[in-house]
Amino acid sequence: MNANRSIVVDPASPGRLVIREAPDPAPLPSEALVRVSAISLNRGEVRRAMNAEAGWRPGWDLAGVVERAAADGSGPKEGARVVGMLPSGAWSERVAVPTHALAQLPGEVSFAQAATLPVAGLTALHALMKGGLLLERPVLITGATGGVGDFALQLARLSGARAVAHIRRQDQESLVRELGAEAVVIGENLPAEQPFGPYHLILESVGGQTLSTALTLLGEGGICVSFGVSGSAQMTLDVTRFFPIGGASLYGFILFHELKTVEPAGPGLARLAGLIAQGKLTPRISVEAPWAQVAEVAQQLIDRRYPGKAVLHIT
């Protein structure tokens, strides 16, 4: 058995995340063996790592090179540059990845850019798909400076939507406008009265009072897609301001459910990587570091020390 270093949870270590030797993966016939070059961090996996048992291996996003193609002949061939995702354990030197969760990268797309795509990019893509045709339709994106928000604003613009960004601070306005926001709402809380709605689609990741207010800003038949809680997990809703809208709905979004029921990760990753190659989509990478700094960068993510994405390079 070959050595295979991996990031694991060690409750006794500062920051809880350390690099340790782990078993070399044994791919199933429908899995490719990938040597990982870059990974990116997401709030969900980092939060779980802060409370996980010793030895748990976090990690969803990865980009690297196929070291051994899948035995059943599916997926990218040996030597292909790829992006992919796993339900856990992606933060390793070598991983076995189902070929339906892999996409080959165009030459113009770097490993760092690709590593940002799986969770943040696919969440934005699938959440926007809940609105159907978005041409000239108003779409509100809360938490718009996060990794998902960055992609959602750009993809909404490409879809022809009239995107409105909700951000906390004035100094973030120029950034979200560059990404595609036609209008910007600024403040800790989402105002109940604003000139930009009612909305056909709302992508909501703050929770609490922001989610409660967002539900009252939907238009007839509109949908609010809730995919995260960067603020409060608790909310109070005045339902007399919600049900009279008519046909409005709240959708609980979990990416791994969408990948099982709507479309596997591979096709969406291929589309997103293609948009990067065409210069139509730009991942915002705020932090790049060697993976030995994972504990420090993970804490910075929890503390909201940077917008956009953090990428770690496996060396």
N, C-alpha and C positions, 0 to 999 in steps of 0.2 A: 504494500500500500504506500503510495507516494504522499509526501507532506503537502498540505494544502492550507495555507494560512487563511484565516477568516476572522472577521470582527464578531466578537461574542460578548455577552453580558457577564460581567464579573462584579457582583455587588460590593466586593471588598476593595475594588480599585476606584480611585477618584474619577468621577465622570461615568463610571459603570461600563464603559465601552472600551475594549482592549482587543489587540490582535493576538490570536492564539492559533496553534496548529489544529487542524480539523481533518477528518477523513477525506480522502480524495473521492469525488463524486463517481457514482456508477450509473451512467445514463441508461434509461429505458430505451427500447427500440425507436420510440418516437421523440427522443430527446437528443439534442446536440450538446457536445461538451464545448463550453466557451471559456476561453482565457480572458478574464475581465481586465479592462484597462481603466475604466472610469465608472464611478457610481455617483448617485446624487441622493440627498437626504430629504425626507418628507416628515412633516410634523407628526403624523399618525404613528409611524414606526418608531420615531424617537421617543414619543410619549410612552409607548408600550415598553420600550427598552428600559425606561426609568423605573418600571415596576415589575419587569419580567424576572423569571427565575434564572439562576446561574446557568450559563452554558447556552442560553437561547441565542440564535443567530439571526439578527434582524437583516433587513434589506429587501427592497422591491426593485429599484431601478439599476440597470447595468448596461454597459456598452463594452464591446471587445471584439475578439476574433474567434471564429469557429476553429477549434483545435481538432475536433473529430465530428464529422457530420453524423446525423441520425442514421441508425442502422437500417431503418425502413425506407430510406431514400427520400424522405420528406425534408423540406426546409432548406436553408442555405448550405452550400458546400464548404468543405474544408478550406480555410484561408479567408473566408468571407468576413468582412467587417459588418458587425450586427449591433442592433439595439434590442433589448428584451427586458422581461420582467418576471419576477417570481413572487409567490405569496410570502416567502421569507427566505433568508439565507443568501441573498444576492451579493452581499458585501464580502466576497471571497475572491481568492485568486482564480479559482476554476469552479464553474458551476455547470450543472446539467439543466438545460432549459427546454421545455416542450417547444417543438417547432412552431406550433400555432401562436406562441407568445414571442416569436422572433421576427425581425424584419431586417433585410439587408440594407446597408447604408449607401447612399450615393457618395461618390468620392469627395464632393464638396462639403460634406457634413463631418465635423470633428467628433471624436469620442466624447468630449466634454459637452458639446451641444446635444448629442444623442442621449446622453445619460439623463438629461433633464426631462425627457419626453414621457416615459412610461406612465407614472402616476399623475403628474401635474398636467401634461399634455392630453392624455386620454380622458382624464376627468373633465377638462374643459370641453373637449370634443363631444363626449357622450352627453354631458349636461346640456350643451347647446342643441344637440339633436332632439331633445325633448320638446323644443319649441317648433319643430318642423321648419317650414319655409320662413326665414327671418328677414327677407328683403323688405326694407323700409319699416320694420316693426321695432317698437321700443323694447330694449333689453336692459335691465338693471343688473349690475355686477357689484356685489358688496365685497369688502375685503380685497379690493381690486389691485393692491400692490403685492399680493402674495404670488406664489408660483403658479397656482391655477388661474388667478385673476389676470396675470400677465398674458398667458396663452388665450384666455377667454376673450379679452378685449381685442386681441389681434384676429382671432378666428371670427368673432362677431363682425368685425369690420370687413373681413373677407367675404362674409355671408351677406353683406349689404344691410345689416341691422343698424339701427340708431342706438348706439351703446351709451349708457350712462354709468359712470363709475362712482361708487361711494368709497371715500377715503377718510382717514382720520385727521390728516394734517395738511395745511395749505401748501407746504413745500413739496408735497407729492403730486400736485396738480399737473405740472408740466410733463411729468413722466407718463401719467395715464393718458394724457391727451396725445402724446407721441405714439402710444400704443394703439390708439383708435377711439378713445372716448370723445363723443361729440359734446357731452355735458358732464359736469362733475358736481357731486354733492359732498360737502366737506363737513365733518364733525364726528364726535364720538358716537352720537346716535343718529339714526336715519330720521329725518324730519317727516312728520305725518302729512304735511301739506307741502307739495313741491310742484313746479310747473312742467315736469318732464314726463309724468305718467299719464294715464294708467299704463301698466306694462303688460306686454304679451308674455314675457318670460323674465323671471328673476333667478339669478344664480346666487345663492345665499350661503355664506360660510362663517358668519359671525355668531349667530344664535341670539338668545336672550331677547331684549327689546327690539333689536334690529330685525330679527326674524318676525316678531309680532307685528311690527309696523309694515314690513315688506308685504305680508299677506293682505293687508288692507289697501295696498297700492296696485294690486293686480287689476287688469281689465277683464271684461267678460270672457270666460273660457280660458283665462290666463293660468299659467302654472309657475309655482315657486319651487325650485329644485334646491333642497337643503343637503349639502354635502360635507359640512364641517361645523365645528364650534370653536372658533378662536377666542370667543368671548365667554358668555354665560350659557350653560346648558339648560337653564330654566327660563320659561317665558310665560307671560300672561296675555291672553288674547281676548279682545272684545269681539266676540263672534257676531255681534250685530253689525259690525263694520266689515265682516268677511262674507258671510253667506248671502247677503243681498246682492253681492257682485254678480252672482249667477255663473255657475260652471267653473269657478276658480278652484284650484287644487294645490295641495302641498305634496311634493314627491320626495320621499326619502331615498337618497342616492348613495349606493355603495358601489365603487368601481368594479370590484370582483364579481358582483352580481351582474352588472351590465356585460362584463366580458363572457359570462356564461350564457346569458339569455339574448343578447343583441348581436354581438360580434366579438370574436377573440381579439387579443391584443395585436397580433401581427399586422393585419390589414390597416388598422388605425395608425400604428407606428410607422408603417410604410408611407401613408399619406402625409403624416406630420413631417417626417424626414424629407419627403419630396418638396414640401413647402419651404423648408429651410434651404434646401439646395437651390430653389428658384428665387431665393431672397424675399419671399413673401411672409416668412415667419422667423422671428428672432428670439431665441431663448435669452433671458436676462440672467447671466451668471454673476452673482455678486461676490462669491467666495470660491476660490480654487486653492486647494491645499493637498499635500500628501495624505494618504489615508491614516497615517500614524497620528494625525491631529483630529481624529473623528470625535473624541470626547469633547474637545474644546469647541469644534464647529457645531456639534449637536446642541451644546448648551447655548451657543449664540442663537441658534434657530429657535429654541424654546423661549429665549429672552427677547425675540424679535429684534435682534441686533442688525439684521440686514434684510432688504427686500429681495424678491425673486428667489433664485436657487443657489444652493451650494453644491459644488462638485468636488469629489475627492479622487485623486489619481492613485492607482495601485502601483506601487513601486517595489 
